[in-house]
Amino acid sequence: MAELTYRDAVARGIAQEMARDNDVVLLGEDVGKAGGVFKATVGLFERFGPLRVRDTPISEQAILGAAMGAAMTGLKPIAEVMFSDFIAVCFDYFANEMSKSRYMTSGQVKCPLVVRTANGGSARFGAQHSQSVENWCMMIPGLKVVAPSTPRDVIGLLAASVRDPDPVIFFEHKGLYAAKGEVEDGEIVDTLGTAKIVRPGKDATVLALALMVPRALAAAEALKAQHGIDCEVIDVRSLVPLDTRTILASVARTSRVFTVEENPRLCGWGAEIVSIITEEAFYNLDGPPVRITTPHIPLPAADSLEDLAIPSAQRIAETIRRALAE
């Protein structure tokens, strides 16, 4: 057992899969000798060499075009798009190419490709480098969408993503890179499409993703200590596939549900989950589902304004307290 940072877990997860399978390659801007702009690929170039760890030009279209071609011809590339905002630059590959190849060839062409990208705010990078865009990708048929919140889950879910026959978008949260967590020794492999109950509770279900998971946990502890409200916190972890079984079972136990989303409110992932809950578990609810989100605005760069926009533990706790008191 060792304590790793989230960023070190990324490097360990990639190294685990590259050591296991010679077909796994890594490519992206500055992922080689520089160790990544967020220092999440340190040591990989030295260990696996320039043929398997490749720096690319500053072109997201070139990165994904090369990665998709490599995946279709037998390799298992891990491609990095430095900031998730830049998915917009190469959106055609996500929406029309890699996500459709297996379907349009009746399974004759597979695309085992992982796209890693740094997602979300809290680093004061402003409106074009701080967006939380997982909802952009979850709407595309053929893509799998993963967003871990702990170092252990980074390794396990990354391994599962690399071994999956379909393209996976793997969102690493910039605000979590320095976070630490206990990670067991040896190979770690998780299962895509599985949520995790990270805090059992009986009064309300709180669904969170990535950076919002530790904030939801802090809110739950404050609610229990100050008001006796016992919240069950679920780390959704994977949006596509989505673990509806765990979510619906929790709602059946607690009868109240809150989503905590960093993405802007309009068309956020919580809206989809709430629609599933109201269709499948309406009569288990004792009150309306509540979504706690970032407003539908470009994210500010100023510290105080960014902190106001993104859900904080205090805002999460106060919203839940007020809703349960009504």
SULFENKA-V246552 format. One record per backbone hydrogen bond with DSSP energy under -0.5 kcal/mol. CO is the residue of the C=O (numbers start at 1). NH is the residue of the N-H. E is the energy in kcal/mol with one decimal. If there is no record, write none. Layout:
BEGIN
co->CO nh->NH e->E
co->CO nh->NH e->E
END
This chain:
BEGIN
co->2 nh->4 e->-0.6
co->2 nh->183 e->-3.2
co->4 nh->181 e->-2.1
co->5 nh->9 e->-2.0
co->6 nh->10 e->-1.4
co->7 nh->11 e->-1.5
co->8 nh->12 e->-2.4
co->9 nh->13 e->-2.8
co->10 nh->14 e->-2.4
co->11 nh->15 e->-2.6
co->12 nh->16 e->-2.6
co->13 nh->17 e->-1.7
co->14 nh->18 e->-2.5
co->15 nh->19 e->-2.6
co->16 nh->20 e->-1.4
co->17 nh->21 e->-1.9
co->21 nh->24 e->-1.7
co->23 nh->76 e->-2.9
co->25 nh->78 e->-2.9
co->26 nh->54 e->-2.8
co->27 nh->80 e->-2.3
co->28 nh->31 e->-1.0
co->28 nh->56 e->-1.2
co->30 nh->36 e->-2.7
co->32 nh->35 e->-1.5
co->35 nh->41 e->-2.2
co->35 nh->42 e->-0.5
co->36 nh->39 e->-1.5
co->41 nh->44 e->-1.5
co->41 nh->45 e->-0.5
co->43 nh->47 e->-1.7
co->44 nh->48 e->-2.9
co->45 nh->49 e->-2.1
co->49 nh->52 e->-0.9
co->49 nh->53 e->-1.7
co->52 nh->26 e->-3.2
co->52 nh->54 e->-0.5
co->54 nh->28 e->-1.8
co->57 nh->59 e->-2.1
co->59 nh->63 e->-2.4
co->60 nh->64 e->-2.5
co->61 nh->65 e->-2.3
co->62 nh->66 e->-2.6
co->63 nh->67 e->-2.3
co->64 nh->68 e->-2.7
co->65 nh->69 e->-2.2
co->66 nh->70 e->-2.4
co->67 nh->71 e->-2.5
co->68 nh->72 e->-2.3
co->69 nh->73 e->-0.9
co->70 nh->73 e->-0.6
co->70 nh->75 e->-2.4
co->71 nh->74 e->-1.1
co->76 nh->25 e->-0.9
co->77 nh->79 e->-0.6
co->77 nh->114 e->-2.2
co->78 nh->27 e->-2.2
co->79 nh->81 e->-0.5
co->79 nh->116 e->-2.7
co->80 nh->29 e->-0.5
co->80 nh->82 e->-0.6
co->81 nh->118 e->-0.7
co->82 nh->118 e->-1.0
co->83 nh->86 e->-1.8
co->84 nh->87 e->-1.9
co->85 nh->88 e->-1.5
co->86 nh->89 e->-1.0
co->86 nh->90 e->-0.7
co->87 nh->90 e->-0.7
co->88 nh->91 e->-1.0
co->90 nh->93 e->-1.1
co->90 nh->94 e->-1.0
co->91 nh->95 e->-3.1
co->92 nh->96 e->-2.7
co->92 nh->97 e->-1.1
co->93 nh->97 e->-0.6
co->93 nh->98 e->-1.9
co->93 nh->99 e->-0.7
co->94 nh->99 e->-0.5
co->97 nh->100 e->-1.4
co->97 nh->101 e->-1.3
co->100 nh->104 e->-2.9
co->101 nh->105 e->-1.1
co->102 nh->107 e->-3.1
co->103 nh->106 e->-1.4
co->105 nh->108 e->-1.7
co->108 nh->110 e->-0.5
co->111 nh->113 e->-1.9
co->113 nh->168 e->-2.6
co->114 nh->79 e->-3.0
co->114 nh->116 e->-0.7
co->115 nh->170 e->-3.0
co->116 nh->81 e->-2.7
co->117 nh->119 e->-0.5
co->117 nh->172 e->-2.9
co->118 nh->84 e->-2.9
co->119 nh->174 e->-2.2
co->126 nh->129 e->-1.3
co->131 nh->120 e->-2.3
co->131 nh->133 e->-0.7
co->133 nh->136 e->-1.5
co->133 nh->137 e->-0.9
co->134 nh->138 e->-1.9
co->135 nh->139 e->-0.6
co->137 nh->140 e->-1.9
co->139 nh->141 e->-0.7
co->140 nh->143 e->-1.6
co->144 nh->169 e->-3.3
co->145 nh->239 e->-1.9
co->145 nh->240 e->-1.5
co->146 nh->171 e->-3.0
co->147 nh->210 e->-0.8
co->150 nh->154 e->-2.1
co->151 nh->155 e->-1.7
co->152 nh->156 e->-2.2
co->153 nh->157 e->-2.7
co->154 nh->158 e->-1.9
co->155 nh->159 e->-2.3
co->156 nh->160 e->-1.9
co->156 nh->190 e->-2.3
co->157 nh->161 e->-2.1
co->158 nh->162 e->-2.6
co->159 nh->163 e->-1.9
co->161 nh->164 e->-0.9
co->165 nh->111 e->-1.1
co->167 nh->144 e->-1.9
co->168 nh->115 e->-2.8
co->168 nh->170 e->-0.6
co->169 nh->146 e->-2.6
co->169 nh->171 e->-0.7
co->170 nh->117 e->-2.0
co->170 nh->172 e->-0.7
co->172 nh->119 e->-3.3
co->173 nh->176 e->-1.8
co->173 nh->177 e->-0.6
co->174 nh->177 e->-0.8
co->176 nh->6 e->-0.5
co->176 nh->179 e->-1.8
co->177 nh->7 e->-2.3
co->179 nh->6 e->-2.1
co->181 nh->4 e->-2.5
co->183 nh->2 e->-2.7
co->191 nh->194 e->-0.7
co->196 nh->198 e->-0.9
co->196 nh->235 e->-3.0
co->199 nh->233 e->-2.2
co->204 nh->206 e->-0.5
co->204 nh->232 e->-3.6
co->205 nh->207 e->-0.5
co->205 nh->258 e->-2.7
co->206 nh->234 e->-3.1
co->207 nh->260 e->-2.9
co->208 nh->236 e->-2.7
co->209 nh->212 e->-2.0
co->210 nh->213 e->-1.9
co->210 nh->214 e->-0.6
co->211 nh->215 e->-1.1
co->212 nh->216 e->-2.4
co->213 nh->217 e->-2.4
co->214 nh->218 e->-2.2
co->215 nh->219 e->-2.2
co->216 nh->220 e->-2.4
co->217 nh->221 e->-2.3
co->218 nh->222 e->-2.0
co->219 nh->223 e->-2.6
co->220 nh->224 e->-2.1
co->221 nh->225 e->-2.3
co->222 nh->226 e->-2.6
co->223 nh->227 e->-2.1
co->223 nh->228 e->-0.6
co->223 nh->229 e->-1.7
co->224 nh->228 e->-0.9
co->228 nh->230 e->-0.5
co->229 nh->231 e->-0.8
co->230 nh->202 e->-0.6
co->230 nh->203 e->-3.4
co->230 nh->204 e->-0.9
co->231 nh->233 e->-0.6
co->232 nh->206 e->-3.4
co->232 nh->234 e->-0.5
co->233 nh->198 e->-1.9
co->233 nh->199 e->-1.5
co->234 nh->208 e->-2.5
co->234 nh->236 e->-0.8
co->235 nh->196 e->-2.3
co->236 nh->238 e->-3.3
co->237 nh->147 e->-3.2
co->238 nh->243 e->-0.5
co->240 nh->145 e->-2.0
co->242 nh->244 e->-1.8
co->243 nh->247 e->-1.6
co->244 nh->248 e->-3.0
co->245 nh->249 e->-2.0
co->246 nh->250 e->-1.8
co->247 nh->251 e->-2.2
co->248 nh->252 e->-2.1
co->249 nh->253 e->-1.1
co->250 nh->254 e->-2.3
co->251 nh->255 e->-2.8
co->255 nh->286 e->-3.2
co->255 nh->287 e->-0.6
co->256 nh->205 e->-2.7
co->257 nh->290 e->-2.0
co->258 nh->207 e->-3.1
co->259 nh->261 e->-0.6
co->259 nh->292 e->-3.3
co->260 nh->209 e->-0.6
co->263 nh->294 e->-1.2
co->265 nh->268 e->-1.7
co->268 nh->271 e->-1.1
co->268 nh->272 e->-0.8
co->269 nh->273 e->-1.8
co->270 nh->274 e->-2.9
co->271 nh->275 e->-1.9
co->272 nh->276 e->-1.9
co->273 nh->277 e->-2.5
co->274 nh->278 e->-2.6
co->275 nh->279 e->-1.6
co->276 nh->280 e->-2.8
co->277 nh->281 e->-3.1
co->281 nh->284 e->-1.5
co->281 nh->285 e->-0.5
co->282 nh->285 e->-1.3
co->290 nh->259 e->-2.2
co->290 nh->292 e->-0.5
co->291 nh->293 e->-0.6
co->292 nh->261 e->-3.1
co->294 nh->265 e->-1.5
co->295 nh->297 e->-2.3
co->302 nh->306 e->-2.8
co->303 nh->307 e->-2.3
co->304 nh->308 e->-1.4
co->305 nh->309 e->-1.9
co->306 nh->310 e->-2.3
co->312 nh->316 e->-2.6
co->313 nh->317 e->-2.5
co->314 nh->318 e->-2.5
co->315 nh->319 e->-2.4
co->316 nh->320 e->-2.2
co->317 nh->321 e->-2.6
co->318 nh->322 e->-2.4
co->319 nh->323 e->-2.3
co->320 nh->324 e->-2.4
co->321 nh->325 e->-1.2
co->322 nh->326 e->-0.9
co->323 nh->326 e->-0.6
END
